[in-house]
Amino acid sequence: MENKRFCKKCLLQDIVPDEFLENMRNYLNGLDDEIKADSKLYQERINLCLDCNNLNEGICKLCGCFVEYRAAIKKKACPAVNPRW
């Protein structure tokens, strides 16, 4: 049996099975442009999440969201008391 260790500072794209990752990408790509963050904003948010101690295996410990989904929605914000983005 292969033991896999999960990186607590990783995103879903780094730790989940290919099928789930494909579903996630399809969801993100299918978002209406009106609500979707542009790629620059999305990457800025992801970089801030990657540097945050509340990221745990792709999930925000503060709100329980998948950070890649939350970062993709223009109107969403970091759930911290002092938001990082």
Residue pairs with C-beta under 8 A, 6 or more apart in sequence:
6 15
6 57
7 14
7 15
7 57
8 55
8 56
8 57
9 50
9 55
10 57
10 58
11 46
11 49
11 50
11 55
11 58
11 67
11 68
12 20
12 21
12 24
12 57
12 58
12 66
12 68
13 21
13 24
13 58
13 68
14 58
15 57
15 58
16 24
16 58
24 66
24 68
24 69
27 69
28 36
28 68
28 69
28 72
31 72
31 73
35 73
35 74
35 75
36 72
36 73
36 74
37 45
37 71
37 72
37 73
37 74
41 74
42 71
42 72
44 85
45 67
45 70
45 71
45 78
45 85
46 67
46 68
46 71
48 78
48 84
48 85
49 55
49 60
49 67
49 71
49 78
49 84
52 80
52 84
54 60
54 61
54 62
54 80
55 61
55 67
58 66
58 67
58 68
59 65
59 66
59 67
60 66
60 67
60 70
60 79
62 79
62 80
63 70
63 79
65 79
70 76
71 85
77 83
77 85
78 84
78 85
